[in-house]
Amino acid sequence: MKRICKRILSVLLVACALVLAGSLVAAPAQALTTEKATARPNEDGGSGVIGGIPTRLTWEGVVEPGEQIASVTLMLPDTGKFDDSTTKVTVLDGLNRTPIEGKTNIAANVLGVELSEPAKEGYKLRLEIEDTVFPPEGGDVVVNGTYTTADGSTKDLAPSKPISTISNTWVQQVVTWLDQQPWVQAWNSNQFLGMFLKPQLIVTSLFSLFPGWLVCLGIVIVAYPFAILLGLVFALMKLSKFRVLRAIAVVYINVLRGTPLFLQIYIMFFGLPMMHINIDNNVLGVIVMAINSSAYLAEIFRAGIESIPVGQYEAAASLGMGRLMTMVHIILPQTVRRVIPTVTSDFIMAFKDTSLLSSVGVMELMMFAKNLTSVSGNMTPYVTAAIFYLIVTLPLIKVVSTIEKRIARSERGAGPRPKAKAANDEQVDEETPAQENGATPEASLASALSAPFKAGTSVFGGVADVR
Amino acid sequence: MFDKAKARVDARREARQVPPPLDPEQAAKEAHERDKGLTKHHFEPHEHPCVRIEHLMKTFDGETQVLTDVNLTVWPGEVVCVLGPSGSGKSTMLRCINLLETPTAGHILIEDKEITGHLPTKEVNKLRQNLGMVFQSFNLFPNLTAKGNVMIGQTKVLKKSKEEAEAEALKQLDAVGLGDRADFKPAQLSGGQQQRVAIARAVAMHPDILLFDEPTSALDPELVRGVLDVMRDLAENGGMTMIVVTHEMGFAREVADRVVFMEGGVVVEQGTPEQVFDNPQHNRTAEFLGSIG
C-alpha cells in the first residue's frame, strides 16, 4: 500500500515538473500571439470540416505590447494546400480597420503575408484564406507558422488550437461529384425532389444512418429470444390450472397490451434512474422491447396452443404421456408451425417500434435521421431511414405470406412427398424429390420450424387409399 | 343456475349410493356364471376378467346423464363389440375405461385394480400405457411422420432406444400394410391409411387391451375394409383383448366373441353375435338391428 502511494506520488511529481518545464519553454514572450484559427464547415448538410475539399481558413493574431510585426507565414501539415487560395488581409486597430495592406506569396502548404507597413502593438491581424485545402486524411489540424518583427528577427508562432477535420472518404468524393452534376442540380431544383430525395443527402445519410440501423436490428434481435421465452412462460401460465398463475399472467399480458409502448419506455427510462438504477440505454431498450413483445407473443402462443385440437391431447394421453411431455413433444411443435406467421408479423412490429426509443436518447436509426434532418433542414434523411426500415420489413412480409401459403397447402395434404419404398406404388410422383429431413421422425423444433420452407413440387388433390 | 347446482349435488348423493366394488374372487365367480353362455370366448374357470365395470355412471355438467348404470366384464383375449344408437353412451363408456372421461360414480377395475376415484397422475399414465386407444378421428400427430407417430410413445414413454423403437415401428407399420409409407406425414395419407397408422401406434405400445372408438365411422366406405382387415387380424392372430365401439355389423358378427347392445346409458342386451343378431331378446335391440339392416 505504502509503496503504491510512493509510486503515485513520484509519478505526480515528475508530471508536475514536466508541465512546469513545458510552460517555461513555451512561455518566452511572443511578439504575435495566435488568437484564433477556424475553418468554415464544408460538409453538405453537416457541421464538419472535410479535408481535401476547399474551405475558408480564418486566422487571427494580436501584436503584443512593444512589438511590431512585418510579416507572417502560416503553415499547414504537409498534405494541406494553399495552392489556389486567395487571401484577404485585415489589420485592425481596436475596432477600426487600418490601411495596412498585405501581399501574399504561396508555396504549397506555406502561405506568407508581407505587410505594407508593420503592425503596431495591440493591432489584430486577421487572415481569411479562401480555398484552403486541409489534409484529405482528416484528423486534428494545427496551424503553425512564423513571424518577422519590424527589426528583422524571425520567430515561430505558437501553434493554433487544433481544427478537427473529417477525412475525405470516397463517399465525400461521390457527394462532391454529385454536386457538380447538372442532372443533380436539375433534380434538386424541383422542390419536392430536392426536399425529400436529394441525391447527395441520400448518399451521406445511407452511411451516417447505418450505425443507427445496426442498433435497431441489434436491439430487436437481442430482445426477441427473451421475448419468445417470456411469452411462452406467460402463455403456459395463462393456460395453467392454477388460478394464481393464471391471474398473474392475465394481469401482465393485459397491462402491457393495454398501455402504449411509448408510455412503457418513458416509465422505464425515467423511472429506473429515479430509483438510482442506472442501466445502459441500449440494454434498457432491449429490456423494454423484450417485455413489451413478450405480452403480445404470450397471447399469440396461447391462441396457438389452444388451436390444437383436443384430440391431440387425448391421443398423447392414451399413449401414457404426461402433461409436460405432451406439451413439449406434441403440442408445442405443432404450435410453432402455426404461430410462425403471426410471430414474424410481431417481429416486424417490434422492429418498427424501436423507433420510439429515439425519444429517450437511444442512438438508433430514427435518432440519427432526426439529427441529420435538423442539421440539413432537409427531409431526405427520413426517407433514407424509411429505406432502412423497409430493407428488413419487406423481405419478412414476403416470408410471412410464403409460410402462410405453405402451411395452408400442407394442411390440405398437398405438400411434397417422400419417395415410397415400394417400386410398384404409382401413387407417388416419381419426380417428387425426397425431403432431406423427411426421413427423420423426431419431433424436433428445428424440423418443425424449417418445414414450411422446404421446397417441393405440389401435388394437388387427395390420395387414394392403397390396398 | 340453481338447478345445475342441485343436479350436481344429487349426482354426488347418488354416487355415494353405489355399492363398493365386489371382492375379486366373488366378482370373478359371478362373472363366470353370467358370461358363460354369452360369449364365444373360452375362459378358464380360474381366470379373472381383465376389465370389470360395475354400476358405472357418468353425468356431464351434473345435468346430462350419459351413463346410468353400466355393468360389463371383459375377459383376457376376448373381442367385445359394443353396438347402439348414437347418444347411447358407448363412446363415453370406452373413454371412461382409460380415464379420458372421469366417471361420476361406479367402479372400473382393470385386472382387479380399481382405477376410479382419485388416482395419482403417474398411475393414470401407467394405466393408459396398458390401454391402447384408437380414435374415430385418428388423432395422428400431424407434425410427425407415420413412423414418428408410432415411435414417439415408445421412445418417450417406454424409454426405448431410437433404433429399437424404429424397428418396432416399421414392424407394426408393415403389419398394417403401410411399411412403404413410413416417411409420409399424416396429411399425405388417406383416412384409411391414417387410421391404420393409428392402430400401429396403439399396438406398438404392446398394451393388454385395445379400445376402438368407432374406428371406421369417419372413413369413406371404400376405405373401411382395409381398417377392418387390420382389426380382424389383430383379433384372430394377435389374441388381443379388444373393446370395439362400432357400427360395422358385419365385423361384429364375424369377429366379435360377444356383442353388447347399449342404449340410454345401460347395457340392454349382450350375448354371442348369433344370439344378439339372430335372436334378440329385447325389442329395442331388434328395432335397432332392423333399422341398421
HADDOCK unambig.tbl for C-alpha pairs under 7 A between the chains (distance, minus, plus):
assign (segid A and resid 311 and name CA) (segid B and resid 139 and name CA) 5.55 0.50 0.50
assign (segid A and resid 312 and name CA) (segid B and resid 139 and name CA) 5.72 0.50 0.50
assign (segid A and resid 312 and name CA) (segid B and resid 141 and name CA) 6.73 0.50 0.50
assign (segid A and resid 314 and name CA) (segid B and resid 100 and name CA) 6.97 0.50 0.50
assign (segid A and resid 315 and name CA) (segid B and resid 139 and name CA) 5.97 0.50 0.50
assign (segid A and resid 318 and name CA) (segid B and resid 128 and name CA) 5.38 0.50 0.50
assign (segid A and resid 318 and name CA) (segid B and resid 129 and name CA) 6.88 0.50 0.50
assign (segid A and resid 318 and name CA) (segid B and resid 132 and name CA) 6.44 0.50 0.50
assign (segid A and resid 318 and name CA) (segid B and resid 133 and name CA) 5.97 0.50 0.50
assign (segid A and resid 319 and name CA) (segid B and resid 128 and name CA) 6.20 0.50 0.50
assign (segid A and resid 319 and name CA) (segid B and resid 129 and name CA) 5.40 0.50 0.50
assign (segid A and resid 319 and name CA) (segid B and resid 132 and name CA) 6.87 0.50 0.50
assign (segid A and resid 319 and name CA) (segid B and resid 153 and name CA) 5.79 0.50 0.50
assign (segid A and resid 320 and name CA) (segid B and resid 125 and name CA) 4.32 0.50 0.50
assign (segid A and resid 320 and name CA) (segid B and resid 126 and name CA) 6.11 0.50 0.50
assign (segid A and resid 320 and name CA) (segid B and resid 128 and name CA) 4.86 0.50 0.50
assign (segid A and resid 320 and name CA) (segid B and resid 129 and name CA) 4.63 0.50 0.50
assign (segid A and resid 320 and name CA) (segid B and resid 157 and name CA) 6.57 0.50 0.50
assign (segid A and resid 321 and name CA) (segid B and resid 125 and name CA) 6.27 0.50 0.50
assign (segid A and resid 321 and name CA) (segid B and resid 157 and name CA) 6.15 0.50 0.50
assign (segid A and resid 322 and name CA) (segid B and resid 125 and name CA) 6.48 0.50 0.50
assign (segid A and resid 330 and name CA) (segid B and resid 141 and name CA) 6.92 0.50 0.50
assign (segid A and resid 333 and name CA) (segid B and resid 143 and name CA) 6.96 0.50 0.50
assign (segid A and resid 334 and name CA) (segid B and resid 143 and name CA) 6.02 0.50 0.50
assign (segid A and resid 411 and name CA) (segid B and resid 187 and name CA) 6.36 0.50 0.50
assign (segid A and resid 412 and name CA) (segid B and resid 187 and name CA) 6.95 0.50 0.50
assign (segid A and resid 413 and name CA) (segid B and resid 187 and name CA) 4.41 0.50 0.50
assign (segid A and resid 413 and name CA) (segid B and resid 188 and name CA) 4.91 0.50 0.50
assign (segid A and resid 414 and name CA) (segid B and resid 188 and name CA) 6.96 0.50 0.50
assign (segid A and resid 417 and name CA) (segid B and resid 184 and name CA) 6.70 0.50 0.50
assign (segid A and resid 418 and name CA) (segid B and resid 183 and name CA) 6.39 0.50 0.50
assign (segid A and resid 418 and name CA) (segid B and resid 184 and name CA) 6.33 0.50 0.50
assign (segid A and resid 420 and name CA) (segid B and resid 180 and name CA) 5.34 0.50 0.50
assign (segid A and resid 420 and name CA) (segid B and resid 181 and name CA) 6.00 0.50 0.50
assign (segid A and resid 421 and name CA) (segid B and resid 180 and name CA) 4.92 0.50 0.50
assign (segid A and resid 422 and name CA) (segid B and resid 180 and name CA) 5.69 0.50 0.50
assign (segid A and resid 438 and name CA) (segid B and resid 183 and name CA) 6.28 0.50 0.50
assign (segid A and resid 439 and name CA) (segid B and resid 183 and name CA) 5.56 0.50 0.50
assign (segid A and resid 441 and name CA) (segid B and resid 144 and name CA) 6.08 0.50 0.50
assign (segid A and resid 441 and name CA) (segid B and resid 145 and name CA) 5.79 0.50 0.50
assign (segid A and resid 441 and name CA) (segid B and resid 147 and name CA) 6.37 0.50 0.50
assign (segid A and resid 441 and name CA) (segid B and resid 148 and name CA) 4.30 0.50 0.50
assign (segid A and resid 442 and name CA) (segid B and resid 148 and name CA) 6.23 0.50 0.50
assign (segid A and resid 443 and name CA) (segid B and resid 143 and name CA) 6.85 0.50 0.50
assign (segid A and resid 443 and name CA) (segid B and resid 144 and name CA) 6.16 0.50 0.50
assign (segid A and resid 463 and name CA) (segid B and resid 189 and name CA) 6.47 0.50 0.50
assign (segid A and resid 463 and name CA) (segid B and resid 190 and name CA) 5.67 0.50 0.50
assign (segid A and resid 464 and name CA) (segid B and resid 190 and name CA) 6.02 0.50 0.50
assign (segid A and resid 465 and name CA) (segid B and resid 190 and name CA) 5.49 0.50 0.50
assign (segid A and resid 465 and name CA) (segid B and resid 192 and name CA) 6.34 0.50 0.50
assign (segid A and resid 465 and name CA) (segid B and resid 193 and name CA) 6.44 0.50 0.50
assign (segid A and resid 465 and name CA) (segid B and resid 223 and name CA) 6.47 0.50 0.50
assign (segid A and resid 467 and name CA) (segid B and resid 226 and name CA) 6.69 0.50 0.50
